[in-house]
């Protein structure tokens, strides 16, 4: 199901499942930070693609992530 959320650009559902599967100690690793950054970037790019309509909300989430 997580892959379906990824493929459909459903950021909220994806990260809800993602957070259930990631061990808390893994979030302290630099590799985790890199993967999480690229995931957020993917969902931003997915949302601003011309076939999608909800770019404003995802852009806000991305900028919150960067802070």
SULQUI-V598689 format. One record per residue. N is the residue number from 0. RES is the residue in one letter. PSI is psi in whole degrees, 0 to 359 (* if undefined). OMEGA is omega in radians with two decimals (NA if undefined). Layout:
n->N res->RES psi->PSI omega->OMEGA
n->N res->RES psi->PSI omega->OMEGA
This chain:
n->0 res->X psi->327 omega->3.13
n->1 res->X psi->321 omega->3.11
n->2 res->X psi->322 omega->3.10
n->3 res->X psi->318 omega->3.09
n->4 res->X psi->318 omega->3.11
n->5 res->X psi->311 omega->-3.10
n->6 res->X psi->330 omega->-3.12
n->7 res->X psi->356 omega->3.14
n->8 res->X psi->25 omega->-3.12
n->9 res->X psi->84 omega->-3.02
n->10 res->X psi->312 omega->-3.09
n->11 res->X psi->311 omega->3.13
n->12 res->X psi->319 omega->-3.13
n->13 res->X psi->309 omega->-3.08
n->14 res->X psi->333 omega->3.05
n->15 res->X psi->315 omega->3.11
n->16 res->X psi->319 omega->3.14
n->17 res->X psi->313 omega->-3.10
n->18 res->X psi->334 omega->3.08
n->19 res->X psi->330 omega->-3.04
n->20 res->X psi->345 omega->-3.09
n->21 res->X psi->127 omega->3.11
n->22 res->X psi->142 omega->-3.11
n->23 res->X psi->323 omega->-3.14
n->24 res->X psi->336 omega->3.13
n->25 res->X psi->335 omega->-3.10
n->26 res->X psi->351 omega->3.13
n->27 res->X psi->357 omega->-3.09
n->28 res->X psi->142 omega->3.12
n->29 res->X psi->327 omega->3.12
n->30 res->X psi->323 omega->3.09
n->31 res->X psi->315 omega->3.13
n->32 res->X psi->319 omega->-3.14
n->33 res->X psi->314 omega->3.13
n->34 res->X psi->316 omega->-3.14
n->35 res->X psi->321 omega->3.10
n->36 res->X psi->313 omega->-3.14
n->37 res->X psi->327 omega->3.07
n->38 res->X psi->315 omega->3.11
n->39 res->X psi->320 omega->3.10
n->40 res->X psi->319 omega->3.09
n->41 res->X psi->312 omega->-3.11
n->42 res->X psi->329 omega->3.04
n->43 res->X psi->311 omega->3.13
n->44 res->X psi->320 omega->3.12
n->45 res->X psi->318 omega->-3.06
n->46 res->X psi->331 omega->-3.11
n->47 res->X psi->0 omega->3.05
n->48 res->X psi->143 omega->-3.07
n->49 res->X psi->335 omega->-3.12
n->50 res->X psi->351 omega->-3.10
n->51 res->X psi->155 omega->-3.03
n->52 res->X psi->352 omega->-3.01
n->53 res->X psi->44 omega->-3.06
n->54 res->X psi->328 omega->-3.08
n->55 res->X psi->313 omega->-3.10
n->56 res->X psi->315 omega->-3.11
n->57 res->X psi->324 omega->3.08
n->58 res->X psi->319 omega->3.12
n->59 res->X psi->317 omega->3.12
n->60 res->X psi->321 omega->-3.13
n->61 res->X psi->314 omega->-3.14
n->62 res->X psi->327 omega->3.03
n->63 res->X psi->321 omega->3.10
n->64 res->X psi->318 omega->-3.11
n->65 res->X psi->331 omega->-3.14
n->66 res->X psi->* omega->NA
